[in-house]
């Protein structure tokens, strides 16, 4: 598969910038907890929160205790 971003670098850079700027502005206004509460895709990428493992697959693979991220974010919502 060709590296599409290298063929249309300006367009790809603008698209990535448009996405990341919105996320960073939201993070700045609401903090990390706000981002985790309202962005399910971002929350899915969290493996540790305040020193606690929150990813079940990693916990199972390494035989470590884990707690779901939802327990740390009381207003966490499902889409």
Secondary structure in CASP SS format (residue, H / E / C, confidence):
PFRMAT SS
TARGET T0000
AUTHOR 0000-0000-0000
METHOD secondary structure of the structure
MODEL  1
X C 1.00
X C 1.00
X C 1.00
X H 1.00
X H 1.00
X H 1.00
X H 1.00
X C 1.00
X H 1.00
X H 1.00
X H 1.00
X H 1.00
X H 1.00
X H 1.00
X H 1.00
X H 1.00
X H 1.00
X H 1.00
X H 1.00
X H 1.00
X H 1.00
X H 1.00
X H 1.00
X H 1.00
X H 1.00
X H 1.00
X H 1.00
X H 1.00
X H 1.00
X H 1.00
X H 1.00
X H 1.00
X H 1.00
X H 1.00
X H 1.00
X H 1.00
X H 1.00
X H 1.00
X C 1.00
X H 1.00
X H 1.00
X H 1.00
X H 1.00
X H 1.00
X C 1.00
X C 1.00
X C 1.00
X E 1.00
X E 1.00
X C 1.00
X C 1.00
X E 1.00
X E 1.00
X C 1.00
X C 1.00
X H 1.00
X H 1.00
X H 1.00
X H 1.00
X H 1.00
X H 1.00
X H 1.00
X C 1.00
X C 1.00
X C 1.00
X C 1.00
X C 1.00
X C 1.00
X H 1.00
X H 1.00
X H 1.00
X C 1.00
X C 1.00
X C 1.00
X C 1.00
X C 1.00
X C 1.00
X C 1.00
X C 1.00
END
